Amino acid sequence: NAEVGAGFKSWEDFFRMVHKKISEEDIVAFEKQYRKSAMEAEDLRFFYQKYKGDITKIMESIPYSEDEDEDRFVEYLTACVSVGKLPQYPKSSIKKKKRTDRMSEVIAEAERVADGPAL
């Protein structure tokens, strides 16, 4: 239906008019603003509670996080737990060792698959 297509195009034009196109520079600027900010700390606390301290899931959920951020995240979350700002979960895994072990398993699996028969 041409009328439906025209309406959609109109909304697309409206959206483009209201919201600017996001550039790579915008993403880099936001990353600089986000990292080590109150917003990042809020997200860390949120995901700590959502995933009950599972550092692997926390790391996967925090925008722009990299492996070298893990120590900083664990230190912050541990401090929050120690002052009562966050609950201590019985099986909390905010320890680097568990994540490192899991990464070793993932790497081993990837190597096994790469060495397997070709499809």
ABEGO torsion letter per residue (X at the ends): XAAAAAAAAAAAAAAAAABBBBBAAAAAAAAAAABGBAAAAAAAAAAAAAAGGBAAAAAAABBGBBAAAAAAAAAAAAAAAAAGABBBBAABABBAAAAAAAAAAAAAAAAAAAABBBX
